[in-house]
Amino acid sequence: MNELPRDIIINHIIPYTYSTQDDLLQRDIKTYVFTLNSLNKMYLENKITSPDLPYVFYFDIVNYCNENNLPTYKLIKPIERRSRYILAKFNRHHRLVFLMGKHYIQT
């Protein structure tokens, strides 16, 4: 019972391990990861500590959403998951504009 039938593995699982994602999805994933890593680096360089980081990030992303009439998905908990979800829902343009925009840590 612990092993899957060979037919299922060969015909239904293996093909997905060799197929590539389409270019648009790959670029979207890359900009998400780039933006998230860049924001983390920026916050840490400005001495935003780990316990405060999710709240500062959430404050910044909600302000951006409010300024641009974008949804904030308030029902998603906890705040860290909500912030990442909002960032993931941004298109590539909004992610980069958010990254280059004003943040709570900037004066």
PELINGI-V42723 format. One record per residue. N is the residue number from 1. RES is the residue in one small letter. PHI is phi in whole degrees, 0 to 359 (NA if undefined). Layout:
<<N:RES:PHI> <N:RES:PHI>>
This chain:
<<1:m:NA> <2:n:281> <3:e:255> <4:l:281> <5:p:299> <6:r:304> <7:d:301> <8:i:296> <9:i:298> <10:i:291> <11:n:267> <12:h:237> <13:i:258> <14:i:305> <15:p:303> <16:y:287> <17:t:285> <18:y:254> <19:s:273> <20:t:265> <21:q:282> <22:d:289> <23:d:302> <24:l:297> <25:l:294> <26:q:299> <27:r:295> <28:d:297> <29:i:296> <30:k:297> <31:t:292> <32:y:298> <33:v:295> <34:f:301> <35:t:296> <36:l:297> <37:n:295> <38:s:295> <39:l:295> <40:n:301> <41:k:298> <42:m:298> <43:y:296> <44:l:293> <45:e:296> <46:n:263> <47:k:61> <48:i:278> <49:t:280> <50:s:307> <51:p:295> <52:d:272> <53:l:304> <54:p:299> <55:y:285> <56:v:293> <57:f:299> <58:y:297> <59:f:303> <60:d:295> <61:i:289> <62:v:291> <63:n:300> <64:y:298> <65:c:298> <66:n:296> <67:e:293> <68:n:248> <69:n:52> <70:l:252> <71:p:290> <72:t:248> <73:y:49> <74:k:294> <75:l:279> <76:i:279> <77:k:238> <78:p:284> <79:i:300> <80:e:299> <81:r:294> <82:r:298> <83:s:298> <84:r:293> <85:y:295> <86:i:299> <87:l:300> <88:a:293> <89:k:283> <90:f:297> <91:n:282> <92:r:302> <93:h:299> <94:h:297> <95:r:299> <96:l:289> <97:v:296> <98:f:298> <99:l:298> <100:m:274> <101:g:277> <102:k:285> <103:h:230> <104:y:305> <105:i:281> <106:q:270> <107:t:250>>
